[in-house]
Amino acid sequence: MSNPDFPPTYPRVLPVGEAAFTVELSASVDSALNRRVHALDAALAATATGGIVECVPSYRSLLVIYDPDTVSSACLGSLLLELALAVPAADTATTGRVVEIPVQYGGEAGPDLEDVARHCHLTPTEVIRLHSRTAYQVAMLGFTPGFAYLLGLPQALSTPRLETPRFRVEPGSVGIAGDQTGVYALSSPGGWRIIGRTPLELFDLRRPDPFMLKAGDEVQFVES
Amino acid sequence: MLEVIDSGQLTTVQDRGRIGWARYGVPPSGPMDALALTAANELVDNTPDSAGLEITLHGPILRAWQDCLIAVCGAEFELWVGRLPVPTWSAIFVRAEYLIRFGARSRGARAYLAIAGGIDTPPFLGSRSTHLKGGFGGLDGRALFNGDYLAIGPLSPGALDVRLRSSAQMITKAGRAWPAAQRPIYTDAPILRVVLGPQHDHFTPEAMNYFLATAYTLTPKADRMGIHLQGERLTHRQRPDGTLADGIVSDGLVTGSIQVPPNGQPIVMMVDHQTTGGYPKIATVIRADLPLLAQCLPGNTVRFRAVSVAEASAAFQRQTGCSE
């Protein structure tokens, strides 16, 4: 059993079974790299290639699910590599949207605010100020429907996950896990440190587009 | 209308899945054994997007409140309509007020009941499939309870070729059986073909040998989200800096993706899987073999065999070609 070179070179286009590819742009993550993923997602959509079922952008890669009866894996594979090599570095959010999210920090809405402050050697007010001062990028949605993983958390707020996840996290909860911050769209169990909650419905079926946030959006938290 | 007299162990409404929402974190859901639901739908002349019931381990008792045509495919169950034993993998005419009863299960884990017209629950994001963890789709986002009623879709007069209009036509259709040669052979020790990767380079050569040469046993943790296996430990490689390559930056998953967390025991993602995951994926089970895994029970064993993308694609075409 031969093993390819490790660590690998990027970008690379890898089969995920016979009906999907993953295009990895790098092994690591930063906002600029993640913007390239979203740019690649948009560039692929712009080609209007037949047989693409759906794409899942994530931190540093794009999953492309396709119908091999409509587009051959060889053709699609080379198209993806070509696009990945050509995708430029982008310095703005790909969707061009900035979404303001009002957040009530602390108290019942943010039960872990004090612990995060203690861990970071800051006051709760400083945590709020730092967290709401930053522009974040929606790196991807995943975990549960609508859960938004955001890039751009100030290093000073980095706090490990809870040792024991909560049985239930309220929808709209804003949390911190390591270097990440994120928003729960639905209630679910969860191990992120919850510092606040937004009254916005991030997932609302009455809207034609039920998910408020999209991968590539920019997010700004506003203390309410 | 169907009345649920006894819901069985875990019976959910499923159509072929919720496609196009993975980028928002919504899994495909749909049938664990897509081949069996497709066969059942075809036997009753349903369109391929019709919803049926996924029946798990212990089957339900249902009462038909209208004349209807049903078919049950997938796991082998004893099946009665009224007091008459009837075969699976066949179209069966059911008179109004008769009971449809599932009995002992002799093979497999999941059976699919299709009914002419389809189960008509409100679609959610374009699909009637139940996603239990998200609490949406199907009947109020949950498994069936005793006392539930399920609406049946209309037998549209405008679609003569795909829908059946009268009991007389249904009786004519009844008895049609799925050819035995085209039924999958469910076993308690299937060989699952896989396409290696996308992150098999995160594993040692010994791990790759174990993965392809030894058997893995289904643990009790085997459900619609994922099937946890146990066997020879699949060791992650060391990175040049000496750390173990036992995590990756989270990326997208498909049904069939095999993640290997730091404990070295593989998990096969199934239809209700999380859309993203952070463990290296050693391989992906090909679509044609997912039904074999879907019908396995805890304690059963699987072996993996690597195939090319072209072989995987051809296998799926052969399988779906049979059904048309």
Interface residues (C-beta under 8 A of the other chain):
Chain A: M1 S2 N3 P4 D5 F6 P7 P8 L14 P15 V16 G17 E18 A19 A20 T22 E24 A27 S28 V29 V53 E54 C55 V56 P57 S58 Y59 R60 S61 L62 L63 I65 P68 D69 S73 M140 L141 G142 F143 T144 P145 G146 F147 Y149 A185 L186 S188 L205 P210 F211 K214 A215
Chain B: I19 G20 W21 A22 R23 Y24 G25 V26 F124 L125 K133 G134 G135 V195 G197 P198 Q199 H200 D201 H202 F203 T204 P205 M208 N209 L212 R237 R239 P240 A245 I248 V249 S250 D251 G252 L253 V254 G256 S257 Q274 T275 T276 K281 T284 V285 I286 R287 V309 A310 A312 S313 F316 Q317
